[in-house]
Amino acid sequence: MNNLLKSKIKSLPASPGVYFHKDRSGNIIYIGKAAILKNRVKQYFQKQIKEDLKTEALIRDIYDTDWVETDSEIDALFLESEMVKRYMPKYNILLRDDKSSTFIRIDMKSDWPFVSFTRNPIDDGAEYFGPYYNGFAVKKALRYLRNIFPYYIKQLKSNDQKNKLDLDDHLGLSPVGMTESQYKINLRRLIRYIKGDKKTIISELQKNMESAAKKQDFEMAASIRNKLNNLKELKRRIMFGDKEFIDISKDLALKELADLLKLDKVPVRIEGYDISHLSGTDVVASMVVFTNGVSDRAEYRKFKIRVDKNDDFFNMNEVLTRRLSEKNIKDWGTPDLILIDGGKGQLEAAIKARDESGNQDIPFIGLAKKEEQIVVKNDNCFELIDLPKSSHLIKLLQRIRDESHRFAVSYHTVLRRNKFIPK
């Protein structure tokens, strides 16, 4: 440790929060949450702790550390997710594992929305929050928050079901007595809390409590007071503790990819493509984007193929032709690498679209499903590359391929469902 870092660590508070490790250039390289900032950050520099070589590489890169204190571990949990998405630090990205991440799902468009969890967000119009990499902690956090912002945990099928009280209703966990409008205001407060807008919520509740008291609606005032007390009580809730240490075993995947394909640089923007249809009807395609190895959902795009054909080579050629048009290159940028879900046929069709568009410098590869072989084309010859199924590179490509498949299937499902909904 340098003298600046030694001095900072001595001043770390014994409170929950989020910490930001930085390299010598001031770049944020890792973001983590802590139940007790002082204890958690010190763990990185305790000589008796023996970590894997890659974790040691992170520790060697740490030149400076900053932090943000939070009122509770719950706040730290939500803030960590937001900060990782905002800054996409090098080591967090290499930790990413889509199969272990959890999202909160709320569909505010329905009459009586409910809150649920999923590992696979779909294109269904609902709002998704996350990802969170400690699914147990986020579920535990939502259970506590349900005492403050009551919500349903499953879809109501009828008003009779809403009017039939169950244990959750008696415990104050469901929105008993709320109108649809009041319930949605309540849920929006929950969403704002998840997004970190806690101070405004507390201010609103205090004003509502004072207003209710002035109107001599003491029952309402007492109810709001209890919500405020419960918000303060969250400080004492233990969500995750500081026992876990990081595992950055995936940190070589992007570098391995660049070395394998002999790229000039590590691919920052990787796009994955897949086709979905039912016997050639309602043909759609997905474009998913991984930035620095992390899924970047704001950049996803979906395509409806203009002519329905039961021909995945034709369909793949169309979607890549549209993607690599001059307009879309200008609007969406140029990918550093494109991954096609499929083998030689799909890859050949995609490469043909690339070459005709004049973007021959963009590298294309395929990932064949059965053998999980990487497919590349060099000098008009296809090459199949076998890597161990446990390799970090294969796992990265599988995540991108699986995500492009999920996104394509979800869009296709929505289209087919809409066809059968009466207008």
Contacts in CASP RR format, 6 or more apart in sequence:
PFRMAT RR
TARGET T0000
AUTHOR 0000-0000-0000
METHOD contacts of the structure
MODEL  1
MNNLLKSKIKSLPASPGVYFHKDRSGNIIYIGKAAILKNRVKQYFQKQIK
EDLKTEALIRDIYDTDWVETDSEIDALFLESEMVKRYMPKYNILLRDDKS
STFIRIDMKSDWPFVSFTRNPIDDGAEYFGPYYNGFAVKKALRYLRNIFP
YYIKQLKSNDQKNKLDLDDHLGLSPVGMTESQYKINLRRLIRYIKGDKKT
IISELQKNMESAAKKQDFEMAASIRNKLNNLKELKRRIMFGDKEFIDISK
DLALKELADLLKLDKVPVRIEGYDISHLSGTDVVASMVVFTNGVSDRAEY
RKFKIRVDKNDDFFNMNEVLTRRLSEKNIKDWGTPDLILIDGGKGQLEAA
IKARDESGNQDIPFIGLAKKEEQIVVKNDNCFELIDLPKSSHLIKLLQRI
RDESHRFAVSYHTVLRRNKFIPK
1 9 0 8 1.000
1 45 0 8 1.000
2 63 0 8 1.000
4 64 0 8 1.000
5 62 0 8 1.000
5 63 0 8 1.000
5 64 0 8 1.000
5 65 0 8 1.000
8 64 0 8 1.000
8 65 0 8 1.000
9 41 0 8 1.000
9 42 0 8 1.000
9 45 0 8 1.000
9 65 0 8 1.000
12 37 0 8 1.000
12 38 0 8 1.000
12 41 0 8 1.000
12 42 0 8 1.000
12 67 0 8 1.000
13 37 0 8 1.000
13 38 0 8 1.000
13 67 0 8 1.000
13 69 0 8 1.000
14 36 0 8 1.000
14 37 0 8 1.000
14 38 0 8 1.000
14 39 0 8 1.000
15 36 0 8 1.000
15 37 0 8 1.000
15 69 0 8 1.000
15 70 0 8 1.000
16 33 0 8 1.000
16 34 0 8 1.000
16 35 0 8 1.000
16 36 0 8 1.000
16 37 0 8 1.000
16 69 0 8 1.000
16 70 0 8 1.000
16 71 0 8 1.000
16 72 0 8 1.000
16 73 0 8 1.000
16 75 0 8 1.000
16 76 0 8 1.000
17 33 0 8 1.000
17 34 0 8 1.000
17 37 0 8 1.000
17 67 0 8 1.000
17 68 0 8 1.000
17 69 0 8 1.000
17 70 0 8 1.000
17 75 0 8 1.000
17 76 0 8 1.000
17 79 0 8 1.000
18 31 0 8 1.000
18 32 0 8 1.000
18 33 0 8 1.000
18 34 0 8 1.000
18 67 0 8 1.000
18 68 0 8 1.000
18 70 0 8 1.000
18 76 0 8 1.000
18 79 0 8 1.000
18 80 0 8 1.000
18 83 0 8 1.000
19 31 0 8 1.000
19 32 0 8 1.000
19 33 0 8 1.000
19 34 0 8 1.000
19 37 0 8 1.000
19 40 0 8 1.000
19 41 0 8 1.000
19 65 0 8 1.000
19 66 0 8 1.000
19 67 0 8 1.000
20 28 0 8 1.000
20 30 0 8 1.000
20 31 0 8 1.000
20 32 0 8 1.000
20 65 0 8 1.000
20 66 0 8 1.000
20 67 0 8 1.000
20 68 0 8 1.000
20 83 0 8 1.000
20 87 0 8 1.000
20 89 0 8 1.000
21 28 0 8 1.000
21 29 0 8 1.000
21 30 0 8 1.000
21 31 0 8 1.000
21 44 0 8 1.000
21 58 0 8 1.000
21 61 0 8 1.000
21 62 0 8 1.000
21 64 0 8 1.000
21 65 0 8 1.000
21 89 0 8 1.000
21 91 0 8 1.000
22 28 0 8 1.000
22 29 0 8 1.000
22 62 0 8 1.000
22 63 0 8 1.000
22 64 0 8 1.000
22 65 0 8 1.000
22 66 0 8 1.000
23 29 0 8 1.000
23 61 0 8 1.000
23 62 0 8 1.000
23 63 0 8 1.000
23 64 0 8 1.000
24 63 0 8 1.000
26 63 0 8 1.000
26 64 0 8 1.000
27 89 0 8 1.000
27 90 0 8 1.000
28 87 0 8 1.000
28 89 0 8 1.000
29 58 0 8 1.000
29 61 0 8 1.000
29 62 0 8 1.000
29 89 0 8 1.000
29 90 0 8 1.000
29 91 0 8 1.000
30 58 0 8 1.000
30 62 0 8 1.000
30 89 0 8 1.000
30 90 0 8 1.000
30 91 0 8 1.000
30 92 0 8 1.000
30 246 0 8 1.000
31 80 0 8 1.000
31 83 0 8 1.000
31 84 0 8 1.000
31 87 0 8 1.000
31 89 0 8 1.000
31 92 0 8 1.000
32 80 0 8 1.000
32 84 0 8 1.000
32 92 0 8 1.000
33 73 0 8 1.000
33 76 0 8 1.000
33 77 0 8 1.000
33 79 0 8 1.000
33 80 0 8 1.000
33 240 0 8 1.000
34 40 0 8 1.000
34 41 0 8 1.000
34 67 0 8 1.000
34 76 0 8 1.000
34 242 0 8 1.000
35 73 0 8 1.000
35 76 0 8 1.000
35 238 0 8 1.000
35 239 0 8 1.000
35 240 0 8 1.000
35 241 0 8 1.000
35 242 0 8 1.000
36 241 0 8 1.000
36 242 0 8 1.000
37 67 0 8 1.000
37 69 0 8 1.000
39 242 0 8 1.000
40 242 0 8 1.000
41 65 0 8 1.000
41 67 0 8 1.000
43 49 0 8 1.000
43 242 0 8 1.000
43 245 0 8 1.000
44 59 0 8 1.000
44 62 0 8 1.000
45 59 0 8 1.000
49 245 0 8 1.000
51 59 0 8 1.000
51 245 0 8 1.000
52 247 0 8 1.000
52 248 0 8 1.000
52 249 0 8 1.000
54 248 0 8 1.000
54 249 0 8 1.000
54 251 0 8 1.000
54 252 0 8 1.000
55 245 0 8 1.000
55 246 0 8 1.000
55 247 0 8 1.000
55 248 0 8 1.000
57 248 0 8 1.000
57 251 0 8 1.000
58 91 0 8 1.000
58 246 0 8 1.000
58 248 0 8 1.000
58 251 0 8 1.000
68 79 0 8 1.000
70 76 0 8 1.000
70 79 0 8 1.000
71 198 0 8 1.000
71 234 0 8 1.000
71 235 0 8 1.000
72 234 0 8 1.000
72 235 0 8 1.000
72 237 0 8 1.000
72 239 0 8 1.000
73 137 0 8 1.000
73 237 0 8 1.000
73 238 0 8 1.000
73 239 0 8 1.000
73 240 0 8 1.000
73 241 0 8 1.000
74 141 0 8 1.000
74 144 0 8 1.000
74 145 0 8 1.000
74 234 0 8 1.000
74 237 0 8 1.000
74 239 0 8 1.000
75 196 0 8 1.000
75 198 0 8 1.000
75 234 0 8 1.000
76 239 0 8 1.000
77 132 0 8 1.000
77 134 0 8 1.000
77 137 0 8 1.000
77 138 0 8 1.000
77 141 0 8 1.000
77 239 0 8 1.000
77 240 0 8 1.000
78 141 0 8 1.000
78 193 0 8 1.000
78 194 0 8 1.000
78 195 0 8 1.000
78 196 0 8 1.000
79 196 0 8 1.000
81 129 0 8 1.000
81 130 0 8 1.000
81 131 0 8 1.000
81 132 0 8 1.000
82 195 0 8 1.000
82 196 0 8 1.000
84 92 0 8 1.000
85 130 0 8 1.000
88 291 0 8 1.000
88 292 0 8 1.000
88 294 0 8 1.000
90 292 0 8 1.000
91 246 0 8 1.000
91 248 0 8 1.000
91 251 0 8 1.000
92 294 0 8 1.000
93 292 0 8 1.000
93 293 0 8 1.000
93 294 0 8 1.000
94 248 0 8 1.000
94 250 0 8 1.000
94 251 0 8 1.000
94 252 0 8 1.000
94 253 0 8 1.000
94 254 0 8 1.000
94 293 0 8 1.000
95 133 0 8 1.000
95 246 0 8 1.000
95 247 0 8 1.000
95 248 0 8 1.000
95 250 0 8 1.000
95 251 0 8 1.000
96 250 0 8 1.000
96 293 0 8 1.000
96 294 0 8 1.000
96 295 0 8 1.000
96 399 0 8 1.000
97 133 0 8 1.000
97 250 0 8 1.000
97 395 0 8 1.000
97 399 0 8 1.000
98 119 0 8 1.000
98 131 0 8 1.000
98 295 0 8 1.000
98 399 0 8 1.000
98 402 0 8 1.000
98 403 0 8 1.000
99 119 0 8 1.000
99 399 0 8 1.000
100 119 0 8 1.000
100 133 0 8 1.000
101 119 0 8 1.000
101 130 0 8 1.000
101 131 0 8 1.000
101 132 0 8 1.000
101 133 0 8 1.000
101 135 0 8 1.000
102 117 0 8 1.000
102 118 0 8 1.000
102 119 0 8 1.000
102 130 0 8 1.000
102 131 0 8 1.000
102 132 0 8 1.000
102 133 0 8 1.000
102 134 0 8 1.000
102 135 0 8 1.000
102 138 0 8 1.000
102 139 0 8 1.000
103 117 0 8 1.000
103 118 0 8 1.000
103 119 0 8 1.000
103 121 0 8 1.000
103 128 0 8 1.000
103 129 0 8 1.000
103 130 0 8 1.000
103 131 0 8 1.000
103 132 0 8 1.000
104 115 0 8 1.000
104 116 0 8 1.000
104 117 0 8 1.000
104 128 0 8 1.000
104 129 0 8 1.000
104 130 0 8 1.000
104 132 0 8 1.000
104 138 0 8 1.000
104 142 0 8 1.000
104 194 0 8 1.000
105 115 0 8 1.000
105 116 0 8 1.000
105 117 0 8 1.000
105 118 0 8 1.000
105 121 0 8 1.000
105 126 0 8 1.000
105 127 0 8 1.000
105 128 0 8 1.000
106 113 0 8 1.000
106 114 0 8 1.000
106 115 0 8 1.000
106 126 0 8 1.000
106 127 0 8 1.000
106 129 0 8 1.000
106 187 0 8 1.000
106 190 0 8 1.000
106 191 0 8 1.000
107 113 0 8 1.000
107 114 0 8 1.000
107 124 0 8 1.000
107 125 0 8 1.000
107 126 0 8 1.000
107 127 0 8 1.000
108 126 0 8 1.000
108 127 0 8 1.000
108 184 0 8 1.000
108 187 0 8 1.000
108 188 0 8 1.000
108 191 0 8 1.000
109 125 0 8 1.000
109 126 0 8 1.000
110 155 0 8 1.000
111 156 0 8 1.000
111 180 0 8 1.000
112 152 0 8 1.000
112 155 0 8 1.000
112 156 0 8 1.000
112 162 0 8 1.000
112 180 0 8 1.000
112 183 0 8 1.000
113 151 0 8 1.000
113 152 0 8 1.000
113 183 0 8 1.000
113 184 0 8 1.000
113 187 0 8 1.000
114 151 0 8 1.000
114 152 0 8 1.000
114 153 0 8 1.000
114 154 0 8 1.000
114 155 0 8 1.000
114 156 0 8 1.000
115 142 0 8 1.000
115 146 0 8 1.000
115 151 0 8 1.000
115 152 0 8 1.000
115 153 0 8 1.000
115 187 0 8 1.000
115 190 0 8 1.000
116 153 0 8 1.000
116 154 0 8 1.000
117 135 0 8 1.000
117 138 0 8 1.000
117 139 0 8 1.000
117 142 0 8 1.000
118 128 0 8 1.000
120 406 0 8 1.000
121 128 0 8 1.000
121 297 0 8 1.000
122 406 0 8 1.000
122 407 0 8 1.000
122 410 0 8 1.000
122 413 0 8 1.000
122 414 0 8 1.000
123 302 0 8 1.000
123 407 0 8 1.000
123 410 0 8 1.000
123 411 0 8 1.000
123 414 0 8 1.000
124 410 0 8 1.000
124 414 0 8 1.000
127 191 0 8 1.000
129 191 0 8 1.000
129 194 0 8 1.000
129 195 0 8 1.000
132 138 0 8 1.000
134 240 0 8 1.000
137 239 0 8 1.000
137 240 0 8 1.000
140 239 0 8 1.000
141 237 0 8 1.000
141 239 0 8 1.000
144 234 0 8 1.000
144 237 0 8 1.000
145 190 0 8 1.000
145 193 0 8 1.000
145 234 0 8 1.000
146 173 0 8 1.000
147 172 0 8 1.000
147 173 0 8 1.000
147 230 0 8 1.000
148 227 0 8 1.000
148 230 0 8 1.000
148 231 0 8 1.000
149 186 0 8 1.000
149 187 0 8 1.000
149 189 0 8 1.000
149 190 0 8 1.000
149 193 0 8 1.000
150 172 0 8 1.000
150 173 0 8 1.000
150 174 0 8 1.000
150 175 0 8 1.000
150 176 0 8 1.000
150 178 0 8 1.000
150 186 0 8 1.000
151 173 0 8 1.000
151 174 0 8 1.000
151 175 0 8 1.000
151 186 0 8 1.000
151 187 0 8 1.000
151 190 0 8 1.000
152 174 0 8 1.000
152 175 0 8 1.000
153 168 0 8 1.000
156 162 0 8 1.000
165 176 0 8 1.000
166 174 0 8 1.000
168 174 0 8 1.000
169 176 0 8 1.000
175 182 0 8 1.000
175 183 0 8 1.000
175 186 0 8 1.000
178 186 0 8 1.000
189 201 0 8 1.000
189 204 0 8 1.000
192 200 0 8 1.000
192 201 0 8 1.000
193 201 0 8 1.000
198 231 0 8 1.000
201 231 0 8 1.000
202 228 0 8 1.000
202 231 0 8 1.000
205 224 0 8 1.000
205 227 0 8 1.000
205 228 0 8 1.000
205 231 0 8 1.000
206 228 0 8 1.000
208 224 0 8 1.000
209 221 0 8 1.000
209 224 0 8 1.000
209 225 0 8 1.000
209 228 0 8 1.000
210 221 0 8 1.000
212 218 0 8 1.000
212 220 0 8 1.000
212 221 0 8 1.000
212 224 0 8 1.000
213 221 0 8 1.000
249 392 0 8 1.000
250 392 0 8 1.000
250 395 0 8 1.000
250 396 0 8 1.000
251 392 0 8 1.000
252 392 0 8 1.000
252 393 0 8 1.000
253 293 0 8 1.000
253 392 0 8 1.000
253 393 0 8 1.000
253 395 0 8 1.000
253 396 0 8 1.000
254 266 0 8 1.000
254 267 0 8 1.000
254 292 0 8 1.000
254 293 0 8 1.000
254 396 0 8 1.000
255 266 0 8 1.000
256 391 0 8 1.000
256 392 0 8 1.000
256 393 0 8 1.000
257 263 0 8 1.000
257 266 0 8 1.000
257 267 0 8 1.000
257 337 0 8 1.000
257 393 0 8 1.000
257 396 0 8 1.000
257 397 0 8 1.000
258 265 0 8 1.000
258 266 0 8 1.000
258 267 0 8 1.000
260 374 0 8 1.000
260 385 0 8 1.000
260 393 0 8 1.000
261 337 0 8 1.000
261 363 0 8 1.000
261 365 0 8 1.000
261 376 0 8 1.000
263 336 0 8 1.000
263 337 0 8 1.000
263 363 0 8 1.000
265 336 0 8 1.000
267 336 0 8 1.000
267 337 0 8 1.000
267 363 0 8 1.000
268 291 0 8 1.000
268 292 0 8 1.000
268 336 0 8 1.000
269 289 0 8 1.000
269 290 0 8 1.000
269 291 0 8 1.000
269 333 0 8 1.000
269 334 0 8 1.000
269 335 0 8 1.000
269 336 0 8 1.000
269 337 0 8 1.000
270 289 0 8 1.000
270 290 0 8 1.000
270 293 0 8 1.000
270 335 0 8 1.000
270 336 0 8 1.000
270 337 0 8 1.000
270 338 0 8 1.000
270 339 0 8 1.000
270 400 0 8 1.000
271 287 0 8 1.000
271 288 0 8 1.000
271 289 0 8 1.000
271 290 0 8 1.000
271 323 0 8 1.000
271 335 0 8 1.000
271 337 0 8 1.000
271 338 0 8 1.000
271 339 0 8 1.000
272 286 0 8 1.000
272 287 0 8 1.000
272 288 0 8 1.000
272 289 0 8 1.000
272 290 0 8 1.000
272 338 0 8 1.000
272 339 0 8 1.000
272 340 0 8 1.000
272 341 0 8 1.000
272 400 0 8 1.000
272 401 0 8 1.000
272 403 0 8 1.000
272 404 0 8 1.000
273 285 0 8 1.000
273 286 0 8 1.000
273 287 0 8 1.000
273 288 0 8 1.000
273 316 0 8 1.000
273 319 0 8 1.000
273 320 0 8 1.000
273 323 0 8 1.000
273 338 0 8 1.000
273 339 0 8 1.000
273 340 0 8 1.000
273 341 0 8 1.000
273 350 0 8 1.000
273 404 0 8 1.000
274 285 0 8 1.000
274 286 0 8 1.000
274 341 0 8 1.000
274 401 0 8 1.000
274 404 0 8 1.000
274 405 0 8 1.000
274 407 0 8 1.000
274 408 0 8 1.000
275 283 0 8 1.000
275 284 0 8 1.000
275 285 0 8 1.000
275 305 0 8 1.000
275 312 0 8 1.000
275 315 0 8 1.000
275 316 0 8 1.000
275 319 0 8 1.000
275 341 0 8 1.000
275 346 0 8 1.000
275 408 0 8 1.000
276 283 0 8 1.000
276 284 0 8 1.000
276 285 0 8 1.000
276 286 0 8 1.000
276 405 0 8 1.000
276 408 0 8 1.000
276 409 0 8 1.000
276 411 0 8 1.000
276 412 0 8 1.000
277 283 0 8 1.000
277 284 0 8 1.000
277 305 0 8 1.000
277 308 0 8 1.000
277 310 0 8 1.000
277 315 0 8 1.000
277 412 0 8 1.000
278 412 0 8 1.000
278 416 0 8 1.000
279 310 0 8 1.000
280 308 0 8 1.000
280 309 0 8 1.000
280 310 0 8 1.000
280 311 0 8 1.000
281 308 0 8 1.000
282 308 0 8 1.000
282 412 0 8 1.000
282 415 0 8 1.000
282 416 0 8 1.000
282 419 0 8 1.000
283 304 0 8 1.000
283 305 0 8 1.000
283 308 0 8 1.000
283 309 0 8 1.000
283 315 0 8 1.000
284 302 0 8 1.000
284 303 0 8 1.000
284 304 0 8 1.000
284 305 0 8 1.000
284 408 0 8 1.000
284 411 0 8 1.000
284 412 0 8 1.000
284 415 0 8 1.000
285 302 0 8 1.000
285 303 0 8 1.000
285 305 0 8 1.000
285 315 0 8 1.000
285 316 0 8 1.000
285 318 0 8 1.000
285 319 0 8 1.000
285 408 0 8 1.000
286 300 0 8 1.000
286 301 0 8 1.000
286 302 0 8 1.000
286 303 0 8 1.000
286 404 0 8 1.000
286 405 0 8 1.000
286 407 0 8 1.000
286 408 0 8 1.000
286 411 0 8 1.000
287 300 0 8 1.000
287 301 0 8 1.000
287 302 0 8 1.000
287 303 0 8 1.000
287 319 0 8 1.000
287 323 0 8 1.000
287 404 0 8 1.000
288 295 0 8 1.000
288 300 0 8 1.000
288 400 0 8 1.000
288 403 0 8 1.000
288 404 0 8 1.000
288 407 0 8 1.000
289 295 0 8 1.000
289 296 0 8 1.000
289 299 0 8 1.000
289 300 0 8 1.000
289 335 0 8 1.000
290 296 0 8 1.000
290 399 0 8 1.000
290 400 0 8 1.000
290 403 0 8 1.000
291 299 0 8 1.000
293 396 0 8 1.000
295 399 0 8 1.000
295 403 0 8 1.000
299 332 0 8 1.000
300 407 0 8 1.000
301 323 0 8 1.000
301 332 0 8 1.000
302 407 0 8 1.000
302 408 0 8 1.000
302 411 0 8 1.000
303 318 0 8 1.000
303 319 0 8 1.000
303 322 0 8 1.000
303 323 0 8 1.000
304 415 0 8 1.000
305 315 0 8 1.000
305 318 0 8 1.000
305 319 0 8 1.000
306 318 0 8 1.000
309 315 0 8 1.000
312 346 0 8 1.000
312 349 0 8 1.000
313 345 0 8 1.000
313 346 0 8 1.000
313 348 0 8 1.000
313 349 0 8 1.000
314 349 0 8 1.000
316 340 0 8 1.000
316 346 0 8 1.000
316 349 0 8 1.000
316 350 0 8 1.000
316 353 0 8 1.000
317 349 0 8 1.000
317 350 0 8 1.000
317 352 0 8 1.000
317 353 0 8 1.000
318 353 0 8 1.000
320 338 0 8 1.000
320 349 0 8 1.000
320 350 0 8 1.000
320 353 0 8 1.000
320 354 0 8 1.000
320 357 0 8 1.000
321 353 0 8 1.000
321 356 0 8 1.000
321 357 0 8 1.000
322 328 0 8 1.000
323 332 0 8 1.000
324 353 0 8 1.000
324 354 0 8 1.000
324 357 0 8 1.000
324 358 0 8 1.000
324 359 0 8 1.000
324 362 0 8 1.000
325 357 0 8 1.000
329 359 0 8 1.000
334 359 0 8 1.000
334 362 0 8 1.000
335 362 0 8 1.000
336 362 0 8 1.000
336 363 0 8 1.000
337 362 0 8 1.000
337 363 0 8 1.000
337 364 0 8 1.000
337 365 0 8 1.000
338 350 0 8 1.000
338 354 0 8 1.000
338 362 0 8 1.000
338 363 0 8 1.000
338 364 0 8 1.000
338 365 0 8 1.000
339 365 0 8 1.000
339 366 0 8 1.000
339 367 0 8 1.000
339 397 0 8 1.000
339 400 0 8 1.000
339 401 0 8 1.000
339 404 0 8 1.000
340 346 0 8 1.000
340 347 0 8 1.000
340 350 0 8 1.000
340 364 0 8 1.000
340 365 0 8 1.000
340 366 0 8 1.000
340 367 0 8 1.000
341 366 0 8 1.000
341 367 0 8 1.000
341 369 0 8 1.000
341 401 0 8 1.000
341 404 0 8 1.000
341 405 0 8 1.000
342 366 0 8 1.000
342 367 0 8 1.000
342 368 0 8 1.000
342 369 0 8 1.000
342 375 0 8 1.000
343 366 0 8 1.000
343 367 0 8 1.000
343 368 0 8 1.000
343 375 0 8 1.000
344 375 0 8 1.000
344 382 0 8 1.000
346 366 0 8 1.000
347 364 0 8 1.000
347 365 0 8 1.000
347 366 0 8 1.000
347 375 0 8 1.000
347 377 0 8 1.000
347 382 0 8 1.000
348 377 0 8 1.000
348 382 0 8 1.000
350 364 0 8 1.000
351 364 0 8 1.000
351 377 0 8 1.000
354 360 0 8 1.000
354 362 0 8 1.000
354 364 0 8 1.000
364 377 0 8 1.000
365 374 0 8 1.000
365 375 0 8 1.000
365 376 0 8 1.000
365 397 0 8 1.000
366 374 0 8 1.000
366 375 0 8 1.000
366 376 0 8 1.000
367 373 0 8 1.000
367 374 0 8 1.000
367 375 0 8 1.000
367 397 0 8 1.000
367 398 0 8 1.000
367 401 0 8 1.000
368 375 0 8 1.000
368 384 0 8 1.000
371 384 0 8 1.000
371 386 0 8 1.000
372 389 0 8 1.000
372 394 0 8 1.000
372 398 0 8 1.000
373 384 0 8 1.000
373 385 0 8 1.000
373 386 0 8 1.000
374 384 0 8 1.000
374 385 0 8 1.000
374 387 0 8 1.000
374 394 0 8 1.000
374 397 0 8 1.000
375 382 0 8 1.000
375 383 0 8 1.000
375 384 0 8 1.000
375 385 0 8 1.000
376 382 0 8 1.000
376 383 0 8 1.000
376 385 0 8 1.000
377 383 0 8 1.000
387 393 0 8 1.000
387 394 0 8 1.000
388 394 0 8 1.000
END
